[in-house]
Amino acid sequence: MFELETVLAFGVGAGLVALAPMVRRLGNPQLGDSMNHVGRSMAKGGIKVGVTVAGAAGNAARSVARHAAEAAESLGDLVAEARTELDTPAAETAVVDAPAVSKKATAGRSKKQVTVTDVTVE
C-alpha cells in the first residue's frame, strides 16, 4: 500500500523529531533545531501520503459497496422474474378480478372477470 521510501521517510522524520530535544540539551542547539525542522517536514510528508491513501481507500470502498448493492438488486430482480415465469400458466394467460367496488354498489350484480394475455413485469 505504502511505498517503502515513504514509510522510511516518515520513520526517520519521526526519529529526528524525537531526538532533536536531546541533541539541543547536549550542547548543540543549531543541530537540534535543524534535526527538528527536517524531521518535521519528513514526518509531515509521510502523514500527507497516509491521509491521501486513506481517502482513496475510503472512496474505493464506497464505490465497491455501491456496486455490490446494485448487483444485489439486479440479482433480486432476476429471481423475481424467474419466480413470476414459474408461476404463470403455460398458455401465458391469467384471470384477474376487476377492481374492487363497494358491496352496496355490486349487490345483485355478478362479479366481472378480465383476462390478461400478455404480461410484462418490470
C-alpha positions as CSV (number, residue, x, y, z in Angstrom):
1,M,0.0,0.0,0.0
2,F,2.7,2.5,1.1
3,E,5.9,2.7,-0.8
4,L,8.9,1.7,1.3
5,E,10.6,5.1,0.8
6,T,7.5,6.9,2.2
7,V,7.3,4.7,5.3
8,L,11.1,5.0,5.8
9,A,11.0,8.8,5.4
10,F,8.2,9.0,8.0
11,G,10.1,6.8,10.4
12,V,13.3,8.8,10.0
13,G,11.5,12.1,10.3
14,A,9.7,11.0,13.5
15,G,13.0,9.8,14.9
16,L,14.7,13.1,14.2
17,V,11.9,15.0,15.8
18,A,12.2,12.7,18.9
19,L,16.0,13.1,19.1
20,A,16.2,16.9,18.4
21,P,15.5,18.0,22.1
22,M,18.2,15.7,23.4
23,V,20.8,17.0,20.9
24,R,19.8,20.5,21.8
25,R,20.3,19.8,25.5
26,L,23.7,18.1,24.9
27,G,25.0,21.5,23.7
28,N,24.3,21.7,20.0
29,P,21.2,23.8,19.6
30,Q,21.7,24.5,15.9
31,L,21.9,20.8,15.1
32,G,18.9,20.1,17.3
33,D,16.9,22.8,15.5
34,S,18.0,21.6,12.1
35,M,17.0,18.0,13.1
36,N,13.7,19.2,14.3
37,H,12.9,21.1,11.1
38,V,14.0,18.4,8.7
39,G,12.3,15.7,10.8
40,R,9.0,17.5,10.9
41,S,8.9,18.1,7.2
42,M,9.7,14.4,6.5
43,A,7.2,13.2,9.0
44,K,4.5,15.6,7.6
45,G,5.2,14.3,4.1
46,G,4.6,10.7,5.3
47,I,1.4,11.7,7.1
48,K,0.1,13.5,4.0
49,V,0.7,10.4,1.9
50,G,-1.1,8.3,4.5
51,V,-4.1,10.7,4.6
52,T,-4.3,10.7,0.8
53,V,-4.1,6.9,0.6
54,A,-6.8,6.5,3.3
55,G,-9.1,8.9,1.4
56,A,-8.6,6.9,-1.8
57,A,-9.2,3.7,0.0
58,G,-12.4,5.1,1.5
59,N,-13.6,6.2,-1.9
60,A,-12.8,2.8,-3.3
61,A,-14.7,1.0,-0.5
62,R,-17.7,3.2,-1.0
63,S,-17.7,2.5,-4.7
64,V,-17.4,-1.2,-4.2
65,A,-20.3,-1.1,-1.7
66,R,-22.5,0.9,-4.2
67,H,-21.8,-1.6,-7.0
68,A,-22.4,-4.5,-4.7
69,A,-25.8,-3.0,-3.8
70,E,-26.6,-2.6,-7.5
71,A,-25.6,-6.2,-8.2
72,A,-27.7,-7.5,-5.3
73,E,-30.7,-5.5,-6.6
74,S,-30.2,-6.9,-10.1
75,L,-30.0,-10.4,-8.8
76,G,-33.2,-9.9,-6.8
77,D,-34.9,-8.7,-9.9
78,L,-33.8,-11.8,-11.8
79,V,-35.1,-14.1,-9.0
80,A,-38.4,-12.3,-9.0
81,E,-38.7,-12.6,-12.8
82,A,-37.8,-16.3,-12.6
83,R,-40.5,-16.9,-9.9
84,T,-43.0,-15.0,-12.0
85,E,-42.3,-17.1,-15.0
86,L,-42.6,-20.3,-13.0
87,D,-46.0,-19.1,-11.5
88,T,-47.6,-18.2,-14.9
89,P,-49.5,-20.9,-16.7
90,A,-48.2,-22.5,-19.8
91,A,-50.7,-20.7,-22.0
92,E,-49.4,-17.3,-20.6
93,T,-52.9,-16.2,-19.7
94,A,-54.2,-15.2,-16.3
95,V,-57.6,-14.4,-14.9
96,V,-57.7,-11.2,-12.8
97,D,-60.6,-9.9,-10.7
98,A,-61.9,-6.5,-11.8
99,P,-61.1,-3.5,-9.4
100,A,-62.9,-3.8,-6.0
101,V,-66.1,-1.9,-5.7
102,S,-68.1,-1.5,-2.5
103,K,-70.5,-4.3,-1.7
104,K,-73.6,-2.0,-1.9
105,A,-72.7,-0.9,-5.4
106,T,-72.3,-4.5,-6.6
107,A,-75.3,-6.0,-4.8
108,G,-77.3,-8.1,-7.2
109,R,-74.6,-7.9,-10.0
110,S,-72.3,-10.7,-10.9
111,K,-68.5,-10.3,-10.5
112,K,-66.7,-9.2,-13.6
113,Q,-63.5,-11.0,-14.7
114,V,-60.9,-9.7,-17.0
115,T,-58.5,-11.9,-19.0
116,V,-54.9,-10.7,-19.3
117,T,-52.9,-12.4,-22.1
118,D,-49.5,-10.7,-22.4
119,V,-47.9,-9.7,-19.0
120,T,-44.7,-7.8,-18.8
121,V,-43.0,-7.5,-15.4
122,E,-40.6,-4.6,-14.9
